[in-house]
Amino acid sequence: MNHSTDRYSSTAKALHWLMALGLFGALGVGFYMTGLPLSPQKLQIYSWHKWAGVSLFLLVLLRFAWRLGHRPPAPVPMPAWQRLAAEGVHHLLYLLMFAIPLTGWLMSSAKGFQTVYFGVLPIPDLIGKDPDLGNLLKTVHVSLNFLLLALVAAHAGAALKHHFLDRDATLRRMLPGRS
Amino acid sequence: MIKQTLGAAALAAAVFALPAQAVEFNAVQADKTQIAFTYKQMNVPVDGKFRTSAASIAFDPAKPQAARASLEIDLASIDAGSQEANDEVASKLWFNTKAFPKATFVSNSVKALGNNRFEVTGKLSIKGKTLDATAPFTFKQEGTNGVFDGAFVLKRADYAIGEGMWADFGTVANEIQIKFHVVAAAAAAAKK
């Protein structure tokens, strides 16, 4: 057995898990809030969701910039198709981490509700108010989130398969702490 | 004789021309008239507008003190930024549009501030409540039309617009920016 004990750095781990936590939070809130009847609380939750989205966009920028300068550890030995599939999913996840907040921002603008970060910093509207485009962007935003859920399920499922069935270091090397 | 007739005609023309100089703008063009507003929810500015259902104005820039204005706003015509908001503001907590379908403004006085700027004071009635309101506006003549542009801040709590769970200003701010744009044709032009 190859002992690939090469682990992700603590920065990579922190960015990964912070991102996971943030995405799950924003996504959960996103699905919850759309069904609410209009109330001050609904408007608050919408704003919080948008602030979370802006924060996650900034976080993925940071993460991507950091990643460009730091190579991840070499992959754990596995069949080539698995490595390719993992890489493909990683690329798509990065793409979605950018695309989901972006479509949320555009959708907000098209629906006529500017995003004001933490109620203080107005984020410029790239597009004007256009209800039809707003509805289309909402469909795109929601669909991308379903795609994200599917990819995260595959990503986490694969990590668990490596951990429990293959008993290799794939998951362990991304877990916090040292072992 | 001919000279005299000409002279009389010239005099008559001069005399009749005089009232025409004092142009009164009094034919409101409803399609060009708009009441717009901006409110803030969670500090996000949201634009909306109303259609005016009836407006009458009599304004002569040379005699602003004699000016009169009354506006009637059809509250059901509101565009509050989204369909969800439009439905909400018709409810009892906001305008209670069923019981109070219209907002009205009737001027008491207009005074000149100089530089084509004026100030109108009058009674603003919304949701069964009548309060004094004052708004500065500018006047501009465009062809045969008089264009009035003004703005003022309305505090929604003064008229109980947004009661109950909406009464707190933490989500929807108390101050609503109101902008009005009224176009009225001159009397003579209106007769054509």
Boltz contact constraints between the chains, C-beta under 6 A:
constraints:
  - contact:
      token1: [A, 38]
      token2: [B, 84]
      max_distance: 6.0
  - contact:
      token1: [A, 38]
      token2: [B, 88]
      max_distance: 6.0
  - contact:
      token1: [A, 40]
      token2: [B, 165]
      max_distance: 6.0
  - contact:
      token1: [A, 40]
      token2: [B, 171]
      max_distance: 6.0
  - contact:
      token1: [A, 43]
      token2: [B, 41]
      max_distance: 6.0
  - contact:
      token1: [A, 43]
      token2: [B, 42]
      max_distance: 6.0
  - contact:
      token1: [A, 43]
      token2: [B, 171]
      max_distance: 6.0
  - contact:
      token1: [A, 47]
      token2: [B, 42]
      max_distance: 6.0
  - contact:
      token1: [A, 112]
      token2: [B, 81]
      max_distance: 6.0
  - contact:
      token1: [A, 113]
      token2: [B, 44]
      max_distance: 6.0
  - contact:
      token1: [A, 114]
      token2: [B, 44]
      max_distance: 6.0
  - contact:
      token1: [A, 116]
      token2: [B, 43]
      max_distance: 6.0
  - contact:
      token1: [A, 116]
      token2: [B, 44]
      max_distance: 6.0
  - contact:
      token1: [A, 119]
      token2: [B, 42]
      max_distance: 6.0
  - contact:
      token1: [A, 119]
      token2: [B, 43]
      max_distance: 6.0
